[in-house]
Amino acid sequence: MQPTYSFIVPVFNEEATLPELYRRLSAVMDSMDGAVELVLVDDGSSDRSLAMMRELHDRDHRVCYLSFARNFGHQIAVTAGLNFVRGQAIVVLDADLQDPPELILDLAEELRRGYEVVYAQRVQRHREGWFKRLTAYVFYRLLRQLADVDIPTDTGDFCLMDRRVVDALNAMPERNRYIRGLRSWLGFRQIAIPFERDARFAGEVKYTFRKSLSLAIDGLVSFSKVPLR
């Protein structure tokens, strides 16, 4: 059966989180108004994440998985999922449960109202250190000042996109991808859903300062108008 919805979840060493992630996502999938496929993208995990994904696939036909031979990074994992999925409406969310799966139902409601990109916007970050909050605050506002594109502040990749948006993203040639910026640049009708970001459910933070800095540089280089003048 062709799915109506596709959920993409990049996974990197999330064995402690996967059972609870699946439990909550399964409840959401049962509540959706159409068939759902769940695509887990293993980004070169060294723990039992891949084995657990295989087990989920064996017991639930809605679960698919992709596996990388090594760690390529979050944005590439999301990109692989976007190229793989078959649904007409595509959700991207992280595996650490800081993105609450239950919010997907609210995202879907806005899509039905005619929006083509519905993104989750953080209004509060629970149990994040002051340095993380400060650097995120500065980065998003700096990018907003420097970019020609109206990139919303305090957002991640957690969103629901219409199939046309995903097809347009997949057609773009960029190698160093800053997906939340690209989805804004495309110009489709979009709206924010505010939410309070939870603390990580279990395990260690996978987005280290070095990885966060690399993503920030990709965003600034890709969308800043200043270096080009």
C-alpha positions as CSV (number, residue, x, y, z in Angstrom):
1,M,0.0,0.0,0.0
2,Q,1.3,3.5,-0.9
3,P,1.7,5.4,2.3
4,T,0.0,8.7,2.9
5,Y,2.6,9.8,5.4
6,S,6.3,9.0,5.8
7,F,8.2,9.6,9.0
8,I,12.0,10.0,8.7
9,V,14.2,9.5,11.8
10,P,18.0,9.7,11.6
11,V,19.5,7.4,14.2
12,F,23.1,7.4,15.6
13,N,23.8,5.2,18.7
14,E,20.2,5.5,20.1
15,E,19.8,2.0,21.5
16,A,18.6,3.5,24.8
17,T,16.0,5.6,23.1
18,L,14.6,3.4,20.3
19,P,12.1,1.3,22.3
20,E,10.4,4.4,23.7
21,L,10.7,6.3,20.4
22,Y,8.9,3.4,18.6
23,R,6.3,3.1,21.3
24,R,5.3,6.8,21.0
25,L,5.6,6.9,17.2
26,S,3.5,3.7,16.9
27,A,0.7,5.4,18.8
28,V,0.9,8.4,16.6
29,M,0.9,6.3,13.4
30,D,-2.3,4.5,14.7
31,S,-3.9,7.9,15.0
32,M,-3.1,9.3,11.6
33,D,-5.8,9.5,8.9
34,G,-3.9,7.4,6.4
35,A,-1.2,4.7,6.0
36,V,2.2,5.5,7.5
37,E,5.7,4.3,6.8
38,L,8.4,4.9,9.4
39,V,11.9,5.2,7.9
40,L,14.8,4.9,10.4
41,V,18.1,5.9,8.9
42,D,21.1,4.4,10.8
43,D,24.0,6.8,10.5
44,G,26.8,4.4,11.1
45,S,25.9,3.4,14.7
46,S,28.3,1.4,16.7
47,D,25.8,0.2,19.3
48,R,22.8,-2.1,18.9
49,S,20.7,0.5,17.1
50,L,20.8,-1.3,13.7
51,A,20.0,-4.7,15.2
52,M,17.0,-3.1,17.0
53,M,15.9,-1.4,13.8
54,R,15.9,-4.8,12.1
55,E,13.8,-6.3,14.9
56,L,11.3,-3.5,14.6
57,H,11.1,-4.0,10.8
58,D,10.5,-7.8,11.3
59,R,7.6,-7.2,13.7
60,D,6.0,-4.1,12.1
61,H,5.5,-3.9,8.3
62,R,5.3,-0.1,8.6
63,V,9.0,0.2,9.7
64,C,11.7,0.4,7.1
65,Y,15.4,1.2,7.7
66,L,18.5,2.4,5.8
67,S,22.0,1.8,7.0
68,F,25.2,3.7,6.4
69,A,28.6,2.0,6.6
70,R,30.0,4.9,8.6
71,N,28.8,8.1,10.2
72,F,28.1,10.7,7.5
73,G,26.2,13.2,9.7
74,H,22.6,14.2,10.5
75,Q,21.9,16.2,7.3
76,I,23.0,13.5,5.0
77,A,21.0,10.9,6.9
78,V,17.9,13.1,6.5
79,T,18.7,13.6,2.8
80,A,18.9,9.9,2.3
81,G,15.5,9.5,4.0
82,L,14.0,12.2,1.8
83,N,15.2,10.4,-1.3
84,F,13.8,7.1,-0.1
85,V,10.3,7.8,1.2
86,R,7.1,7.3,-0.8
87,G,4.5,9.3,1.2
88,Q,2.6,12.4,0.1
89,A,3.4,14.1,3.4
90,I,6.8,13.7,5.0
91,V,7.8,14.2,8.6
92,V,11.4,14.7,9.8
93,L,12.1,14.4,13.5
94,D,15.1,13.4,15.7
95,A,15.4,10.2,17.6
96,D,16.2,11.6,21.0
97,L,12.6,12.5,21.9
98,Q,13.4,16.1,22.3
99,D,11.0,16.5,19.4
100,P,7.7,15.1,20.8
101,P,6.2,12.7,18.4
102,E,2.7,13.6,19.5
103,L,3.1,17.0,17.9
104,I,3.0,15.4,14.5
105,L,-0.8,15.3,14.8
106,D,-0.9,19.1,15.1
107,L,1.5,19.5,12.1
108,A,-0.8,17.3,10.0
109,E,-3.8,19.4,10.9
110,E,-2.0,22.5,9.5
111,L,-1.1,20.6,6.4
112,R,-4.7,19.8,5.8
113,R,-5.5,23.6,6.1
114,G,-3.3,24.2,3.0
115,Y,0.2,24.8,4.3
116,E,3.0,23.0,2.5
117,V,5.7,23.3,5.2
118,V,4.7,23.0,8.9
119,Y,7.7,23.4,11.2
120,A,8.0,23.1,15.0
121,Q,9.4,26.2,16.7
122,R,10.9,26.0,20.2
123,V,9.6,28.4,22.7
124,Q,11.4,26.8,25.6
125,R,14.3,24.4,26.0
126,H,14.2,22.1,29.1
127,R,17.4,21.1,30.9
128,E,19.8,22.6,28.3
129,G,22.9,24.4,29.6
130,W,23.3,28.1,29.4
131,F,26.0,27.8,26.8
132,K,23.9,25.7,24.4
133,R,21.0,28.1,24.8
134,L,23.2,31.2,24.3
135,T,24.9,29.9,21.2
136,A,21.6,28.8,19.6
137,Y,20.1,32.2,20.3
138,V,23.0,34.0,18.8
139,F,23.3,31.8,15.7
140,Y,19.7,31.9,14.7
141,R,19.5,35.7,15.0
142,L,22.8,36.2,13.3
143,L,21.7,34.0,10.4
144,R,18.4,35.9,10.2
145,Q,20.3,39.2,9.9
146,L,22.8,38.0,7.3
147,A,20.6,35.8,5.1
148,D,18.6,37.0,2.1
149,V,16.1,34.2,3.0
150,D,13.6,34.5,5.9
151,I,14.8,31.5,8.0
152,P,12.7,31.2,11.1
153,T,14.5,31.4,14.5
154,D,14.6,28.6,17.0
155,T,13.7,25.8,14.6
156,G,15.4,22.5,13.8
157,D,14.6,19.9,11.2
158,F,11.3,18.8,13.0
159,C,8.7,19.5,10.4
160,L,6.0,18.1,8.1
161,M,6.4,18.8,4.3
162,D,4.1,18.2,1.3
163,R,5.4,15.9,-1.3
164,R,6.1,18.8,-3.7
165,V,8.5,20.4,-1.2
166,V,10.4,17.1,-0.8
167,D,10.6,16.6,-4.6
168,A,12.0,20.1,-4.9
169,L,14.6,19.5,-2.1
170,N,15.6,16.2,-3.7
171,A,16.2,18.0,-7.0
172,M,18.6,20.5,-5.5
173,P,22.4,19.9,-6.1
174,E,23.8,21.2,-2.8
175,R,26.3,18.9,-1.1
176,N,26.6,20.7,2.2
177,R,22.9,20.8,3.0
178,Y,21.3,23.0,5.6
179,I,17.8,21.6,5.2
180,R,15.9,24.0,7.4
181,G,17.3,26.8,5.3
182,L,16.6,25.1,2.0
183,R,13.0,24.5,2.9
184,S,12.6,28.2,3.6
185,W,14.4,29.2,0.4
186,L,12.0,27.2,-1.7
187,G,9.2,29.6,-0.9
188,F,6.3,27.2,-0.2
189,R,3.6,28.3,2.1
190,Q,4.6,27.6,5.7
191,I,3.6,28.0,9.3
192,A,5.1,27.4,12.7
193,I,3.8,25.3,15.6
194,P,5.3,26.4,18.9
195,F,6.4,23.7,21.4
196,E,8.4,23.3,24.5
197,R,11.5,21.2,23.8
198,D,11.9,18.3,26.2
199,A,15.2,17.1,27.6
200,R,16.9,14.1,25.9
201,F,15.1,10.9,26.9
202,A,18.2,8.8,27.4
203,G,21.9,8.5,26.3
204,E,24.3,11.2,25.4
205,V,23.9,14.2,23.2
206,K,25.0,13.3,19.7
207,Y,25.3,16.9,18.4
208,T,28.6,17.8,19.9
209,F,29.8,21.4,19.9
210,R,32.0,20.6,16.9
211,K,29.1,19.1,14.9
212,S,26.9,22.1,15.9
213,L,29.6,24.5,14.8
214,S,30.0,22.7,11.4
215,L,26.2,22.9,10.8
216,A,26.2,26.6,11.8
217,I,29.0,27.3,9.3
218,D,27.1,25.4,6.5
219,G,24.1,27.5,7.3
220,L,26.0,30.8,7.3
221,V,28.0,30.0,4.2
222,S,25.0,28.8,2.3
223,F,22.6,31.6,3.0
224,S,24.6,34.7,4.1
225,K,24.7,37.5,1.6
226,V,27.7,39.2,3.2
227,P,30.6,37.0,1.8
228,L,29.3,37.5,-1.7
229,R,29.6,41.3,-1.6
